[in-house]
Amino acid sequence: MKKKTKAAILASVASVLLVGVALLKKLRRRRRELPRAPYVNHAAEREEYINSVLHGSERHCVNQLRMKPIAFHHLCHTLTEGEHVRPTVHMSVTEQVFIFLHIIGHNVRFRVMGSRIYRSTETVHRYFKIVLRGVLKLYRALIRLRSEDTPPEIRNSRRFYPYFKDCVGAIDGTHVRASVPPEIQGRFRGRKDRTTQNVLAAISFDLKFTYVLAGWEGSAHDSRVLNDAFARTGGFSIPNGKFYLGDVGYGNKNGILSPYRSVRYHLKEFSDRPPENAQELFNLRHSSLRTTIERGFGVVKKRFRVLDAEPYWSFPTQVKVVLACCVVHNHIMGVEPNEHIMEDAMNQVELSDHQQETQSHRESVEDSRSWNAKRDEICQAMWSDYIRSGE
């Protein structure tokens, strides 16, 4: 009886095993029939994408990296030569700079950039920071006053020469979006209902930045930011006898030539009625020449969309990104400035908030007597020539 029971058990186990084997074979056959996802060579796809941008049309490269291929390769060479950015086992300098420029040019999130080039978010973030530090090391080499000679834009114009022969550029502040902790947002709110940082910049007439100071709160007055720039060690300095064009908010002081207060100034105010006295003529030509600063801000903000969008990184990084954008802008202007971004921005220059702001909203700034006398001297010489020549 026991032998029969044991045999029955073995028979049952055997039948179960046979059924199991049959099911496994069936499942395997089904698995072989399921379509597999195609194999993607991430390294090859990444290289093909980067090459399509760098070796395609110049316009496509400008659209993607905000500069022509010649400027891109020159920037890579400069960063490599100075050992500011180094190739690694996993990533070339070309790819590192490619990632950085694409992010600041289009305000692309790290994860989006990572998915586009088959890199992890952490990897993109890490190399972005590396290139950011490398670009900032070029600040002193690229952002400085190149020459104290009279700029050709002034020398070759009867409207500006010899009256502004000692002028080396224009100075103003602009507001860049900022993201800060709630407890300090009040300090960063300016006239508009959003948080910004007030960025001081001096620009020469070839549209290159000669000084940039970022990081001040949006509520800070321009004159306060300028005083800080002068006070910093190795900060803003103006060559002896030279000056920048500023607006009334800075006051008429040593090295800053400002327009007359309570006198027509903006170009649109003269559209239907020419200047009627010496002060109006001075303000008109001062405004015409000072549009350089608006063109400079317009170009750099149009080129780097990250400057006009809500930031998603820490505030110290936001400040560094502003400076880096100005450094890269100067690099482009020195290598290959003529491209459609530049042309579009130049055609779309509008008056900034600072130009439109009335004196009643500004802090009282004391003028320098000697510079008031200098301005009067220029003004009278300009008016005498204007009356004599009729233009």
FISE-457950 format. One record per residue (C-alpha): residue number from 1; residue in three letters; z, y, x. Coordinates in pm, 1 decimal. Each point is the difference from the previous one (the first is absolute). Layout:
<patis>
   seq   type         zz         yy         xx
   NUM    ALA          Z          Y          X
...
</patis>
This chain:
<patis>
   seq   type         zz         yy         xx
     1    MET        0.0        0.0        0.0
     2    LYS       86.9      235.0      281.6
     3    LYS     -326.6      -78.2      177.3
     4    LYS     -196.9       88.0     -313.5
     5    THR      188.2      330.8      -37.2
     6    LYS      -59.8       89.3      363.2
     7    ALA     -369.7      -80.7      -31.0
     8    ALA      -27.5      217.8     -310.3
     9    ILE      161.1      292.4      181.4
    10    LEU     -232.9      -35.1      295.9
    11    ALA     -295.7      -17.4     -234.1
    12    SER      112.6      319.7     -174.4
    13    VAL       46.5      181.4      331.0
    14    ALA     -339.1     -114.1      116.7
    15    SER     -167.0      122.4     -317.0
    16    VAL      173.5      337.2       32.8
    17    LEU     -117.2       31.4      360.8
    18    LEU     -355.0      -88.7      -98.9
    19    VAL        3.3      262.7     -273.6
    20    GLY      141.7      254.3      248.7
    21    VAL     -267.1      -76.7      257.4
    22    ALA     -267.6       33.1     -265.1
    23    LEU      138.3      339.4     -107.2
    24    LEU       11.8      124.7      359.6
    25    LYS     -361.0      -99.2       55.6
    26    LYS      -98.7      176.5     -319.3
    27    LEU      187.3      317.6      102.2
    28    ARG     -161.3       -4.7      343.4
    29    ARG     -344.2      -30.0     -152.3
    30    ARG       78.5      297.1     -226.7
    31    ARG      131.6      202.6      293.2
    32    ARG     -319.3      -63.5      194.9
    33    GLU     -198.1      121.9     -298.8
    34    LEU      188.9      337.0      -18.5
    35    PRO     -188.3      283.3      179.6
    36    ARG      175.4      131.3      310.7
    37    ALA       33.8      370.0       79.8
    38    PRO     -251.9      105.9      265.0
    39    TYR      133.6       36.3      350.9
    40    VAL       23.0      362.6      112.2
    41    ASN       -4.1       86.2      368.9
    42    HIS      229.7      301.6      -17.8
    43    ALA      -62.4      109.8      358.5
    44    ALA     -377.3       -8.8      -47.9
    45    GLU       20.0      182.5     -334.7
    46    ARG      223.5      267.4      152.4
    47    GLU     -230.1       52.7      296.8
    48    GLU     -305.3       17.9     -225.4
    49    TYR      165.4      264.8     -220.0
    50    ILE      104.8      217.9      293.5
    51    ASN     -344.0      -30.0      160.3
    52    SER     -170.3       91.0     -327.3
    53    VAL      188.8      330.4        5.4
    54    LEU      -33.5       79.5      369.0
    55    HIS     -360.1     -112.0       41.4
    56    GLY     -137.0       93.4     -340.8
    57    SER     -113.3      347.0     -105.2
    58    GLU      189.3      301.1      133.7
    59    ARG       67.0      121.4     -352.8
    60    HIS      160.5     -332.2      -93.6
    61    CYS      223.1       19.0      307.6
    62    VAL      104.1      354.8      -89.7
    63    ASN       76.3     -108.5     -356.2
    64    GLN      220.7     -284.6      119.8
    65    LEU      163.3      138.8      316.6
    66    ARG      -51.7      375.0      -53.5
    67    MET     -196.1       34.3      325.1
    68    LYS     -325.0     -109.3      158.8
    69    PRO      -12.8     -312.1      223.3
    70    ILE      -26.6      210.1      317.2
    71    ALA      325.9      180.2      -83.7
    72    PHE      167.3     -331.6      -92.1
    73    HIS      -90.2     -169.0      328.8
    74    HIS       97.7      310.4      194.6
    75    LEU      341.5       -0.3     -167.8
    76    CYS       49.9     -369.8       80.0
    77    HIS      -95.9       67.4      361.7
    78    THR      242.3      294.8       25.9
    79    LEU      289.6     -200.2     -144.8
    80    THR      -74.5     -297.8      223.7
    81    GLU      -53.4      202.4      316.0
    82    GLY      334.4      172.5      -41.8
    83    GLU      164.0     -335.2      -86.3
    84    HIS      121.3      151.2     -327.3
    85    VAL     -139.9     -297.1     -193.5
    86    ARG      -53.5     -338.9      162.2
    87    PRO     -188.2     -310.4     -111.9
    88    THR      212.2     -302.3      -85.3
    89    VAL      -69.8     -371.4      -21.9
    90    HIS      -39.6       36.0     -375.1
    91    MET     -172.7      338.7      -40.9
    92    SER     -240.4      221.6      193.5
    93    VAL       39.1      376.7       36.9
    94    THR     -311.3       41.6     -213.2
    95    GLU      158.3     -180.4     -293.2
    96    GLN      332.9      179.9       41.2
    97    VAL     -164.9      343.3      -11.3
    98    PHE     -228.6     -116.4     -283.3
    99    ILE      304.3      -89.2     -212.3
   100    PHE      175.3      328.9       75.5
   101    LEU     -298.9      221.8      -80.6
   102    HIS      -81.2     -184.4     -320.9
   103    ILE      357.5       40.1     -125.0
   104    ILE       34.2      373.7       69.5
   105    GLY     -355.5       65.8     -114.3
   106    HIS       39.0     -163.6     -341.1
   107    ASN      377.8      -23.1      -50.8
   108    VAL      -31.2     -379.8      -20.7
   109    ARG      315.8     -210.2      -34.2
   110    PHE       80.1     -244.6      278.7
   111    ARG      -35.5     -301.6     -226.7
   112    VAL     -341.9      117.0     -121.4
   113    MET     -117.7       52.3      355.9
   114    GLY      138.5     -339.4       94.5
   115    SER     -191.1     -178.1     -274.6
   116    ARG     -318.2      176.6      103.5
   117    ILE       14.2     -117.7      361.6
   118    TYR      195.6     -324.1      -48.8
   119    ARG      320.8      120.2      165.0
   120    SER      357.2      -12.5     -126.5
   121    THR      166.0      315.0     -130.4
   122    GLU      253.3      -17.9      283.4
   123    THR     -277.3      -19.0      260.2
   124    VAL     -185.3      299.7     -143.4
   125    HIS      323.9      199.9      -13.8
   126    ARG       91.1      -85.8      358.1
   127    TYR     -333.6       99.1      149.3
   128    PHE      -20.8      314.0     -213.3
   129    LYS      324.8      118.1      159.0
   130    ILE     -129.4      -86.9      348.3
   131    VAL     -316.4      207.6      -42.0
   132    LEU      195.5      283.4     -164.9
   133    ARG      222.4       26.2      307.5
   134    GLY     -305.2      -17.1      225.3
   135    VAL     -183.9      278.1     -182.7
   136    LEU      305.4      228.0       11.6
   137    LYS        1.1      -35.0      379.9
   138    LEU     -333.0      184.8       -3.0
   139    TYR      153.3      303.0     -172.6
   140    ARG       42.2      223.7      304.9
   141    ALA     -341.9      -88.5      135.8
   142    LEU     -185.8       70.0     -323.6
   143    ILE      203.8      258.4     -191.5
   144    ARG        7.7      310.4      216.4
   145    LEU     -178.5      330.1       48.8
   146    ARG     -304.5      -79.5      212.9
   147    SER     -101.1      350.4      103.6
   148    GLU      135.9      354.2      -12.9
   149    ASP     -350.3      149.6        6.0
   150    THR     -135.2      180.5     -304.3
   151    PRO     -130.8     -270.7     -235.4
   152    PRO     -378.9        5.5      -54.2
   153    GLU       57.2       24.8     -376.0
   154    ILE      147.2      346.2       67.8
   155    ARG     -200.1      103.6      304.2
   156    ASN     -332.1      -57.9     -176.1
   157    SER       89.5      190.2     -318.6
   158    ARG      -19.6      377.3      -42.2
   159    ARG      245.6      -28.5     -289.0
   160    PHE      272.9     -142.8      222.4
   161    TYR      -75.6      120.4      352.8
   162    PRO      154.9      181.6      177.1
   163    TYR      278.0       45.6     -256.8
   164    PHE      126.0     -359.8       14.0
   165    LYS     -100.7      -72.8      360.1
   166    ASP      354.9     -111.5       87.1
   167    CYS       31.1     -232.1     -299.2
   168    VAL       13.6     -372.6       86.9
   169    GLY       37.3     -152.9     -345.4
   170    ALA      180.0        1.7     -334.7
   171    ILE      341.2     -126.7     -102.3
   172    ASP      144.1     -112.9     -334.3
   173    GLY      200.3     -269.0     -172.6
   174    THR     -118.4     -268.3     -237.2
   175    HIS      187.1     -240.3     -225.8
   176    VAL      -36.2     -376.6       39.0
   177    ARG      142.8     -248.0     -250.8
   178    ALA      336.4     -141.2      104.9
   179    SER      218.0     -286.0     -118.9
   180    VAL      371.6       51.4       69.6
   181    PRO      331.9     -139.7     -130.7
   182    PRO      119.7      145.9     -334.5
   183    GLU      300.9      173.9      156.5
   184    ILE     -221.6      236.6      207.1
   185    GLN     -297.7       38.5     -232.0
   186    GLY      113.5      347.1     -107.2
   187    ARG      -64.1      136.7      349.3
   188    PHE     -349.1     -146.7        5.9
   189    ARG     -109.4      143.2     -334.5
   190    GLY     -212.8      309.6       39.4
   191    ARG     -171.6      204.3     -267.1
   192    LYS     -153.4     -308.3     -158.7
   193    ASP      197.5     -279.3     -162.4
   194    ARG      -39.8     -248.5      283.6
   195    THR      153.2      -60.5      338.9
   196    THR     -195.5      116.4      304.5
   197    GLN       41.1       72.3      366.0
   198    ASN     -104.0      341.2      129.4
   199    VAL     -236.4      -44.5      294.5
   200    LEU      -64.9      293.3      234.5
   201    ALA     -333.7       -1.1      180.4
   202    ALA     -195.5      228.1      230.9
   203    ILE     -376.3      -53.7        9.5
   204    SER     -267.7      141.5      229.3
   205    PHE     -336.2      116.0     -134.3
   206    ASP     -170.1     -325.5       98.2
   207    LEU      233.3     -165.3     -256.2
   208    LYS      226.0     -172.3      251.7
   209    PHE      375.9       -1.3      -38.5
   210    THR      176.8      181.7      282.7
   211    TYR      351.5      -62.3     -132.9
   212    VAL      154.1     -206.3     -280.7
   213    LEU      361.4      -18.0     -116.1
   214    ALA       73.3     -245.4     -281.7
   215    GLY      318.5     -111.7     -174.2
   216    TRP      139.3      319.7     -151.8
   217    GLU      112.4       -8.2     -363.2
   218    GLY     -247.9      118.1     -260.7
   219    SER      236.9      278.2     -107.1
   220    ALA       16.3      147.9      352.2
   221    HIS     -163.0      340.2       45.4
   222    ASP     -292.8       25.8      241.0
   223    SER      168.9      259.8      220.6
   224    ARG      301.6     -228.4       43.0
   225    VAL     -223.5     -287.8      107.3
   226    LEU     -183.0      228.9      243.6
   227    ASN      327.4      120.3      155.5
   228    ASP       99.6     -362.6       51.3
   229    ALA     -336.1      -69.3      167.6
   230    PHE       57.5      288.3      243.3
   231    ALA      359.7     -109.5       72.3
   232    ARG      -79.8     -362.6       83.0
   233    THR      -14.3     -109.9      362.7
   234    GLY     -367.3      -35.7       80.4
   235    GLY      -78.3      130.7     -346.7
   236    PHE     -250.1      253.8     -125.8
   237    SER     -102.8      272.2      242.4
   238    ILE     -264.0      271.5       -9.9
   239    PRO     -168.8      122.5      320.2
   240    ASN       98.5      350.9      105.1
   241    GLY     -221.4      259.3     -162.9
   242    LYS     -152.1     -249.6     -244.8
   243    PHE       73.6      -51.0     -367.5
   244    TYR      -52.2     -223.8     -301.7
   245    LEU      -92.5      120.7     -346.8
   246    GLY      281.8      -57.4     -248.5
   247    ASP       68.3       94.9     -360.9
   248    VAL      256.1      253.5     -120.7
   249    GLY      267.0     -269.0      -15.3
   250    TYR       27.3       -6.2      379.2
   251    GLY       20.8      376.4       37.4
   252    ASN     -190.1      204.8      255.3
   253    LYS      170.7      -96.0      324.1
   254    ASN      -64.3      -81.9      363.1
   255    GLY     -285.5     -250.0       12.5
   256    ILE      -53.9       -5.9     -379.4
   257    LEU     -237.9      254.6     -155.4
   258    SER       47.3       17.0     -377.6
   259    PRO     -187.1      195.9     -270.8
   260    TYR      121.1      314.7     -170.7
   261    ARG      236.2      -61.6     -289.5
   262    SER      -86.0      105.5     -356.4
   263    VAL     -366.3       42.3       94.7
   264    ARG     -293.6     -209.9     -123.1
   265    TYR      -30.6     -302.0      225.8
   266    HIS     -168.4     -310.4     -143.1
   267    LEU     -375.5      -28.6       26.0
   268    LYS      -48.0      -38.2     -374.5
   269    GLU      168.6      338.6      -52.9
   270    PHE     -289.5      166.7      185.1
   271    SER     -278.3     -187.2     -180.8
   272    ASP      -86.2      284.9     -235.9
   273    ARG      143.1      298.7      188.9
   274    PRO      -37.1       59.4      376.7
   275    PRO      289.5      134.1      208.5
   276    GLU       82.5      362.0      -79.3
   277    ASN      225.9       88.9      293.0
   278    ALA       95.9     -111.0      350.8
   279    GLN      282.4     -230.0     -106.7
   280    GLU     -217.2     -182.5     -252.8
   281    LEU     -273.3      -49.1      260.4
   282    PHE      253.5     -138.2      246.9
   283    ASN      140.7     -239.9     -259.5
   284    LEU     -347.9     -115.4     -102.0
   285    ARG     -100.5      -88.8      354.8
   286    HIS      341.1     -145.1       76.5
   287    SER      -35.1     -225.8     -306.3
   288    SER     -357.9      -96.5       91.4
   289    LEU      105.9     -106.9      347.1
   290    ARG      321.9     -167.0     -111.3
   291    THR     -180.0     -241.2     -235.4
   292    THR      -15.7     -216.0      313.8
   293    ILE      348.6     -130.1      -76.4
   294    GLU     -105.7     -100.2     -351.8
   295    ARG     -304.5     -180.1      133.7
   296    GLY      217.2     -184.0      251.1
   297    PHE      247.8     -115.1     -263.1
   298    GLY     -284.3      -87.8     -235.7
   299    VAL     -177.6     -218.6      255.7
   300    VAL      306.4     -191.6      117.2
   301    LYS      121.6      -67.2     -357.1
   302    LYS     -342.7     -113.0     -113.8
   303    ARG      -38.6     -223.0      304.4
   304    PHE      343.2     -163.6      -25.1
   305    ARG       92.1      -76.4     -360.9
   306    VAL      348.3     -103.2      106.3
   307    LEU       85.2      373.4       24.0
   308    ASP      -62.8       59.9     -368.8
   309    ALA      164.9     -309.9     -151.3
   310    GLU      352.6     -119.6      -77.2
   311    PRO      136.3     -148.5      326.9
   312    TYR      143.5     -350.4       -0.1
   313    TRP      170.6       -5.8      340.5
   314    SER      314.0      164.3      142.6
   315    PHE       11.0      377.3       42.7
   316    PRO        4.8      -10.7      383.1
   317    THR     -318.9     -206.3      -16.1
   318    GLN     -149.6      248.2     -250.0
   319    VAL       53.6      279.9      252.6
   320    LYS     -159.4     -203.5      279.0
   321    VAL     -299.4      -84.5     -217.2
   322    VAL      -67.8      370.9      -63.2
   323    LEU        2.8       70.4      373.5
   324    ALA     -215.5     -305.6       71.7
   325    CYS     -261.9      111.6     -254.5
   326    CYS      -24.8      336.5      176.9
   327    VAL      -32.5     -172.0      338.7
   328    VAL     -280.2     -226.7     -126.5
   329    HIS     -170.0      300.3     -163.4
   330    ASN       -5.4      185.6      333.9
   331    HIS     -136.5     -311.2      168.9
   332    ILE     -287.3      -16.7     -250.0
   333    MET      -72.6      372.3       34.6
   334    GLY      -22.2      -43.7      375.7
   335    VAL     -233.9     -301.0       -9.8
   336    GLU     -219.8       11.7     -312.4
   337    PRO      100.3      257.1     -264.2
   338    ASN     -324.2        9.0     -195.6
   339    GLU       18.5     -242.7     -290.4
   340    HIS       -0.4       15.2     -377.4
   341    ILE      379.7       12.8      -43.7
   342    MET        2.3      318.0      208.2
   343    GLU     -288.7      150.3     -196.6
   344    ASP      149.9      -87.4     -339.4
   345    ALA      338.4      146.4       89.6
   346    MET     -154.1      320.2      134.0
   347    ASN     -189.7       46.7     -325.5
   348    GLN      308.7      -57.2     -214.9
   349    VAL      247.9      231.5      169.2
   350    GLU      226.3      162.0     -254.8
   351    LEU      279.1      249.3       35.5
   352    SER      326.4     -172.4       73.1
   353    ASP      324.6       53.9     -185.7
   354    HIS      120.0      212.8      288.6
   355    GLN     -293.1      237.9      -28.1
   356    GLN       39.6       33.2     -373.8
   357    GLU      372.5       61.7       14.0
   358    THR      105.2      359.4      -59.6
   359    GLN      230.0      192.7      226.7
   360    SER      262.5       24.0     -274.4
   361    HIS       68.5     -372.4       44.3
   362    ARG       40.2       21.3      374.8
   363    GLU      301.6       74.4      211.8
   364    SER       20.1      343.3      154.3
   365    VAL     -132.5      -15.9      356.1
   366    GLU       49.4      290.4      238.9
   367    ASP     -314.9      125.5      170.5
   368    SER      -25.2      104.0      362.9
   369    ARG      -66.0      371.0       51.0
   370    SER     -216.4      -59.4      304.7
   371    TRP     -211.9     -255.8     -183.9
   372    ASN      -28.7      227.4     -301.2
   373    ALA     -138.7      263.0      237.2
   374    LYS     -237.1     -256.4      150.8
   375    ARG     -122.7      -96.4     -346.3
   376    ASP      -50.7      368.0      -94.6
   377    GLU     -202.7       55.2      316.1
   378    ILE     -228.1     -296.2      -78.1
   379    CYS      -25.1      108.6     -362.7
   380    GLN     -110.0      356.9       79.7
   381    ALA     -254.2     -110.3      261.8
   382    MET     -145.9     -247.2     -248.1
   383    TRP      -23.2      260.1     -276.4
   384    SER     -161.4      262.1      224.8
   385    ASP     -270.9     -246.3      104.7
   386    TYR      -45.2     -109.0     -360.5
   387    ILE      -52.6      355.7     -125.0
   388    ARG     -233.9       82.7      287.3
   389    SER     -217.3     -309.6      -34.0
   390    GLY       29.1      -42.6     -376.9
   391    GLU       80.7     -373.6       30.8
</patis>
